[in-house]
Amino acid sequence: MKIYLIAGEPSGDLLGSRFMKAMRLSHSDVEFCGVGGESMENAGLKSLFDISDLAVMGLAEVIPSIPKILGLIKKTVKDIETQKPDVIMTIDSWSFGARIQKIIRRKKLGIPQVHYVAPQVWAWKKKRAKTMYKYVDLLLTLLPQEPKYFTPYKLEAVCVGHPVIESQVVHGDGEAFRHKYGIADNKTVITVLPGSRHNEVSLLLPVFLQSAKMLFAKNPDLHFVIPTVKTVAERVKKMCQETDLPLTLIEDEKERYDAFKASSAAIAASGTVALELAIAGVPHIVGYKVSPLTGWFAKRFLHIQFVNLSNIILGREIIPELLQERCIPVNISLYIEGLLNHDDWYDKQIDGFKKVCTLLGQGEQTPSEKACDIVCKLIEKWKK
């Protein structure tokens, strides 16, 4: 059985690696090919190209990269025709995956097509829900409320659950982390997570570092940890070189979870990592900025109350969302001070985290195991 996987960014890469591992446990004869990052490569995938070339987000940021991205799409489609897989599965990053799925559909190769992680049609571009059936045969969603947006429009959509519940985030070792990096027990650790895309790091890390300086000026017993990923590691290192903060940079996924366990609070970009913080029980705020042009489009077309997944799942704000003009050092530092002093936001979060864990942790199978079973059934159905 040959499975072609396409993950265009780190969150999809992690999801893909877990899918690969779960599939190998149940099928010894499975072969993987396609596009992925560090996690999928560690799981045995030889990626067609480096996905850091796709690590851009926002209209103003994407435009200069269009020629390169179009070339990568063409290269991927050609590789699919050569490999002749039993199934094609794009993971997250629908803006890239959709272009591949559309071309494959037009070519009528007779290969079942799957997308893993539903586009957030409840937030914007609701018309996507009406047209996805033209390009994929199956949609695997992470949140239980998502299938209802797609099933009325001829697309089979199944919720497999959110992968964060099967990560090792709850098993971090804070004591070992402190010992390894020489962080004294009396130091308060704050984790800083500026994102996994180049433009996120460029816009957010300077603001987050300035917030850290303001916090450190009031409390010299703080120590900051910045977990990063391969796609932006060099950029993060360069941007941190000039700061005189007590700071530890890490790249390993397990060490990130160890850092969470050692942390009293966190400053995070919006995304899956913020949900990991909730599962790990780390009080945090979310800060996010995009270019003015992208921000204008977001205000014009996004129709959501919250951007943070914990807030979305619970239908109320337990994580402060400091977006665009509110994402400034003074705001961030004030909220983090409050969390460190166990204010009302701290109490809201600790209570809310328990509810989020309950809503995402149901079922005997892991999300990856469910996804594997469903994809295998699809392959069998197409072979008949």
C-alpha positions as CSV (number, residue, x, y, z in Angstrom):
1,M,0.0,0.0,0.0
2,K,1.5,3.3,-1.1
3,I,0.2,6.6,0.5
4,Y,1.1,10.0,-0.8
5,L,1.1,12.6,1.9
6,I,1.4,16.4,1.5
7,A,1.9,18.6,4.5
8,G,2.7,22.2,3.8
9,E,3.5,23.5,7.3
10,P,4.8,22.3,10.7
11,S,1.3,21.7,12.2
12,G,0.5,19.4,9.3
13,D,3.9,17.8,9.4
14,L,3.4,16.8,13.0
15,L,-0.1,15.4,12.2
16,G,1.4,13.5,9.2
17,S,4.1,11.9,11.3
18,R,1.6,10.6,13.8
19,F,-0.6,9.3,11.0
20,M,2.5,7.5,9.5
21,K,3.4,5.9,12.9
22,A,-0.2,4.7,13.5
23,M,-0.5,3.3,10.0
24,R,2.8,1.3,10.4
25,L,1.5,-0.3,13.6
26,S,-1.5,-1.8,11.7
27,H,0.0,-2.3,8.2
28,S,3.6,-3.5,7.9
29,D,3.5,-3.3,4.1
30,V,2.7,0.5,3.9
31,E,5.0,2.9,1.9
32,F,4.9,6.7,2.2
33,C,6.0,9.3,-0.3
34,G,5.2,13.0,-0.8
35,V,6.0,16.3,1.0
36,G,6.6,16.8,4.7
37,G,8.9,18.4,7.2
38,E,11.2,17.3,10.0
39,S,8.7,15.2,11.9
40,M,7.6,13.2,8.8
41,E,11.2,12.8,7.7
42,N,12.0,11.4,11.1
43,A,9.1,9.0,10.6
44,G,10.6,7.8,7.4
45,L,9.4,10.1,4.6
46,K,11.9,11.4,2.0
47,S,10.3,14.7,1.3
48,L,10.1,15.9,-2.3
49,F,11.2,19.4,-1.2
50,D,11.8,21.5,1.9
51,I,8.5,22.8,3.2
52,S,10.1,25.9,4.6
53,D,9.6,27.2,1.1
54,L,5.9,27.3,1.9
55,A,6.2,28.9,5.3
56,V,4.5,32.2,4.4
57,M,1.0,33.5,5.4
58,G,-1.1,36.4,4.4
59,L,-1.9,38.1,1.1
60,A,1.0,40.6,1.2
61,E,3.5,38.0,2.2
62,V,2.4,35.3,-0.3
63,I,2.4,37.4,-3.5
64,P,6.2,37.5,-3.9
65,S,6.4,33.8,-3.4
66,I,3.8,32.8,-6.0
67,P,6.2,31.8,-8.8
68,K,8.1,29.5,-6.5
69,I,4.9,27.9,-5.0
70,L,3.5,27.3,-8.5
71,G,6.7,25.5,-9.4
72,L,6.4,23.3,-6.3
73,I,2.8,22.5,-7.2
74,K,3.8,21.4,-10.7
75,K,6.7,19.3,-9.2
76,T,4.4,17.6,-6.7
77,V,1.7,16.7,-9.4
78,K,4.4,15.2,-11.6
79,D,5.7,13.1,-8.7
80,I,2.2,11.8,-7.9
81,E,1.8,10.7,-11.6
82,T,5.2,8.9,-11.3
83,Q,4.5,7.3,-7.9
84,K,0.9,6.1,-8.7
85,P,-0.1,5.9,-5.0
86,D,-3.2,4.1,-3.6
87,V,-4.4,7.4,-2.0
88,I,-3.4,11.0,-1.9
89,M,-3.9,12.9,1.4
90,T,-3.2,16.6,1.8
91,I,-2.8,17.6,5.5
92,D,-3.9,21.1,6.8
93,S,-2.6,24.0,4.6
94,W,-5.7,23.8,2.3
95,S,-4.5,26.8,0.2
96,F,-1.6,24.7,-1.1
97,G,-3.2,21.3,-0.9
98,A,-6.4,22.4,-2.8
99,R,-4.4,23.4,-5.9
100,I,-2.8,19.9,-6.0
101,Q,-6.1,18.2,-5.4
102,K,-7.8,20.2,-8.2
103,I,-5.2,19.3,-10.7
104,I,-5.2,15.6,-9.8
105,R,-9.0,15.6,-10.1
106,R,-8.8,17.1,-13.6
107,K,-6.3,14.5,-14.7
108,K,-8.7,11.7,-13.7
109,L,-6.0,9.4,-12.4
110,G,-8.5,7.2,-10.5
111,I,-6.8,7.8,-7.1
112,P,-9.0,8.5,-4.0
113,Q,-8.3,11.9,-2.6
114,V,-8.4,12.9,1.1
115,H,-7.9,16.1,3.0
116,Y,-7.0,16.0,6.7
117,V,-8.0,19.1,8.8
118,A,-11.1,21.0,7.6
119,P,-10.7,24.5,6.3
120,Q,-12.2,26.9,8.8
121,V,-15.3,27.6,6.8
122,W,-17.1,28.6,10.0
123,A,-14.6,31.5,10.0
124,W,-14.5,32.6,6.4
125,K,-15.0,31.5,2.8
126,K,-18.1,29.5,3.6
127,K,-18.5,28.7,-0.1
128,R,-15.6,26.3,0.3
129,A,-17.9,23.9,2.1
130,K,-20.1,23.7,-1.0
131,T,-17.3,23.0,-3.5
132,M,-14.8,20.7,-1.7
133,Y,-16.6,17.6,-2.8
134,K,-15.4,18.4,-6.4
135,Y,-11.8,17.9,-5.4
136,V,-11.7,15.4,-2.5
137,D,-13.6,12.2,-1.7
138,L,-13.2,12.3,2.1
139,L,-12.6,15.0,4.7
140,L,-11.2,14.2,8.1
141,T,-11.9,16.9,10.7
142,L,-10.4,17.7,14.1
143,L,-13.4,19.3,15.8
144,P,-16.8,17.6,16.4
145,Q,-18.8,20.5,15.1
146,E,-17.1,20.7,11.7
147,P,-18.6,17.8,9.6
148,K,-22.0,19.5,9.6
149,Y,-20.6,22.3,7.4
150,F,-19.7,19.8,4.7
151,T,-22.0,16.8,4.7
152,P,-25.0,18.7,3.3
153,Y,-22.9,19.4,0.2
154,K,-22.1,15.8,-1.0
155,L,-18.8,15.4,0.9
156,E,-18.2,12.6,3.3
157,A,-16.8,14.3,6.4
158,V,-15.8,12.4,9.6
159,C,-14.4,13.8,12.9
160,V,-11.4,11.9,14.1
161,G,-10.5,14.2,17.0
162,H,-7.8,16.7,17.7
163,P,-4.2,15.3,17.6
164,V,-3.1,17.4,20.6
165,I,-4.7,14.8,22.9
166,E,-2.3,12.1,21.6
167,S,0.9,14.2,21.9
168,Q,3.3,13.9,24.8
169,V,2.5,17.4,26.0
170,V,1.0,16.2,29.3
171,H,4.1,14.1,30.0
172,G,6.7,16.9,30.0
173,D,9.4,16.8,32.7
174,G,10.0,20.3,34.1
175,E,12.5,19.3,36.6
176,A,14.7,17.5,34.1
177,F,14.4,20.6,31.8
178,R,15.6,23.0,34.5
179,H,18.5,20.6,35.4
180,K,19.6,20.3,31.8
181,Y,19.7,24.1,31.2
182,G,20.8,25.2,34.6
183,I,17.6,27.0,35.5
184,A,17.4,27.4,39.3
185,D,14.3,26.3,41.1
186,N,13.7,29.9,42.3
187,K,13.5,31.1,38.7
188,T,10.0,31.6,37.2
189,V,10.0,30.2,33.6
190,I,7.9,31.9,30.9
191,T,7.7,30.2,27.5
192,V,7.6,32.4,24.4
193,L,6.2,31.0,21.2
194,P,6.4,33.3,18.2
195,G,5.1,31.0,15.5
196,S,6.4,28.7,12.8
197,R,6.2,30.9,9.8
198,H,8.8,33.4,8.7
199,N,6.4,36.4,8.7
200,E,5.0,35.4,12.1
201,V,8.4,35.4,13.6
202,S,9.3,38.7,12.0
203,L,6.2,40.4,13.2
204,L,5.7,38.8,16.6
205,L,9.1,38.0,18.1
206,P,10.3,41.6,18.4
207,V,7.0,42.4,20.3
208,F,7.3,39.3,22.5
209,L,10.9,40.0,23.3
210,Q,10.1,43.6,24.3
211,S,7.3,42.3,26.5
212,A,9.8,39.9,28.1
213,K,12.2,42.9,28.8
214,M,9.4,44.8,30.5
215,L,8.5,41.8,32.6
216,F,12.2,41.1,33.5
217,A,12.7,44.8,34.5
218,K,10.1,44.3,37.2
219,N,11.1,40.7,38.1
220,P,14.7,39.7,37.6
221,D,13.9,36.2,38.8
222,L,12.3,35.4,35.4
223,H,13.8,33.0,32.8
224,F,12.5,32.8,29.2
225,V,12.4,29.8,27.0
226,I,11.8,30.0,23.2
227,P,10.9,26.7,21.5
228,T,11.2,26.9,17.7
229,V,11.1,24.7,14.7
230,K,13.4,23.9,11.8
231,T,11.6,26.2,9.3
232,V,12.4,29.4,11.3
233,A,15.1,28.3,13.7
234,E,17.9,30.3,12.1
235,R,15.8,33.5,11.9
236,V,14.8,33.1,15.6
237,K,18.4,32.6,16.7
238,K,19.6,35.7,14.8
239,M,16.8,37.8,16.3
240,C,17.6,36.7,19.8
241,Q,21.4,37.3,19.6
242,E,21.1,40.9,20.6
243,T,18.9,40.5,23.6
244,D,20.5,40.4,27.1
245,L,17.6,38.5,28.6
246,P,18.1,35.2,30.5
247,L,17.0,33.1,27.6
248,T,17.1,29.4,26.4
249,L,16.4,28.4,22.8
250,I,15.3,24.9,22.0
251,E,14.2,23.0,18.9
252,D,13.3,19.5,20.1
253,E,9.6,18.7,20.4
254,K,10.0,16.8,23.6
255,E,12.0,19.6,25.2
256,R,9.2,22.0,24.2
257,Y,6.8,19.9,26.3
258,D,9.4,19.7,29.1
259,A,9.6,23.5,29.0
260,F,5.8,23.8,29.2
261,K,5.9,21.7,32.4
262,A,8.5,24.0,33.9
263,S,6.6,27.2,32.9
264,S,4.3,29.4,35.0
265,A,3.0,31.3,32.0
266,A,3.4,31.6,28.2
267,I,3.2,34.1,25.4
268,A,2.0,32.4,22.2
269,A,1.1,33.0,18.6
270,S,-2.4,31.7,17.8
271,G,-2.6,28.2,16.5
272,T,-2.2,24.5,17.6
273,V,0.6,25.4,20.1
274,A,-1.9,27.5,22.1
275,L,-4.1,24.4,22.4
276,E,-1.1,22.4,23.5
277,L,-0.5,25.0,26.3
278,A,-4.2,24.5,27.4
279,I,-3.8,20.7,27.5
280,A,-0.6,21.1,29.4
281,G,-2.4,23.5,31.9
282,V,-0.1,26.4,31.2
283,P,-1.7,29.8,31.7
284,H,-1.1,32.0,28.6
285,I,-2.1,34.8,26.3
286,V,-2.3,34.8,22.6
287,G,-0.7,37.7,20.6
288,Y,-1.0,37.9,16.8
289,K,-0.2,40.4,14.1
290,V,-0.3,40.3,10.3
291,S,0.5,43.0,7.7
292,P,-1.9,46.0,7.5
293,L,-3.2,44.7,4.1
294,T,-3.8,41.2,5.4
295,G,-5.3,42.6,8.6
296,W,-7.8,44.7,6.5
297,F,-8.9,41.6,4.6
298,A,-9.3,39.7,7.8
299,K,-11.6,42.3,9.3
300,R,-13.5,42.4,6.1
301,F,-14.0,38.7,5.5
302,L,-13.5,36.9,8.8
303,H,-16.8,36.2,10.7
304,I,-15.7,34.7,14.0
305,Q,-15.9,35.8,17.6
306,F,-12.5,34.2,18.6
307,V,-9.3,33.0,17.0
308,N,-8.0,30.9,19.8
309,L,-9.1,27.2,19.7
310,S,-9.8,26.9,23.4
311,N,-12.1,30.0,23.2
312,I,-13.8,28.6,20.1
313,I,-14.4,25.2,21.6
314,L,-15.8,26.6,24.8
315,G,-17.7,29.5,23.1
316,R,-16.3,32.0,25.6
317,E,-13.0,33.9,26.1
318,I,-10.7,32.3,28.7
319,I,-7.5,33.2,26.8
320,P,-6.9,36.9,26.2
321,E,-6.6,37.5,22.4
322,L,-4.3,40.5,21.7
323,L,-4.6,41.0,18.0
324,Q,-3.1,43.6,15.6
325,E,-3.0,47.0,17.4
326,R,-3.7,45.3,20.7
327,C,-0.6,43.1,20.3
328,I,1.8,45.5,22.0
329,P,4.4,44.9,24.7
330,V,2.6,46.8,27.5
331,N,-0.6,44.8,27.0
332,I,1.2,41.5,26.9
333,S,3.3,42.2,30.0
334,L,0.2,43.4,32.0
335,Y,-1.7,40.2,31.2
336,I,1.3,37.9,32.0
337,E,1.8,39.8,35.3
338,G,-1.8,39.1,36.2
339,L,-1.5,35.4,35.3
340,L,1.7,35.1,37.5
341,N,-0.2,36.7,40.3
342,H,-3.2,34.3,39.9
343,D,-5.7,36.9,38.9
344,D,-9.3,36.3,37.5
345,W,-7.9,35.3,34.1
346,Y,-5.8,32.6,35.8
347,D,-8.8,31.1,37.5
348,K,-10.9,31.2,34.3
349,Q,-8.1,29.4,32.4
350,I,-7.4,26.7,34.9
351,D,-11.2,25.8,35.0
352,G,-11.5,26.1,31.2
353,F,-8.5,23.9,30.5
354,K,-10.2,21.0,32.3
355,K,-13.3,21.4,30.1
356,V,-11.3,21.6,26.9
357,C,-9.5,18.4,27.8
358,T,-12.8,16.6,28.4
359,L,-14.2,17.8,25.0
360,L,-11.2,16.7,23.1
361,G,-10.3,13.5,24.9
362,Q,-13.2,11.2,24.3
363,G,-12.9,7.8,22.5
364,E,-10.8,4.7,22.9
365,Q,-8.8,5.2,19.7
366,T,-6.4,8.1,19.1
367,P,-7.2,10.6,16.3
368,S,-4.4,9.1,14.2
369,E,-5.7,5.5,14.6
370,K,-9.2,6.6,13.6
371,A,-7.8,8.4,10.6
372,C,-5.8,5.3,9.5
373,D,-8.9,3.1,9.8
374,I,-11.0,5.4,7.7
375,V,-8.4,6.0,5.0
376,C,-7.8,2.2,4.7
377,K,-11.6,1.6,4.3
378,L,-11.6,4.2,1.5
379,I,-8.7,2.5,-0.3
380,E,-10.5,-0.9,-0.1
381,K,-13.7,0.7,-1.4
382,W,-11.9,2.1,-4.4
383,K,-10.2,-1.2,-5.2
384,K,-13.6,-3.0,-5.5
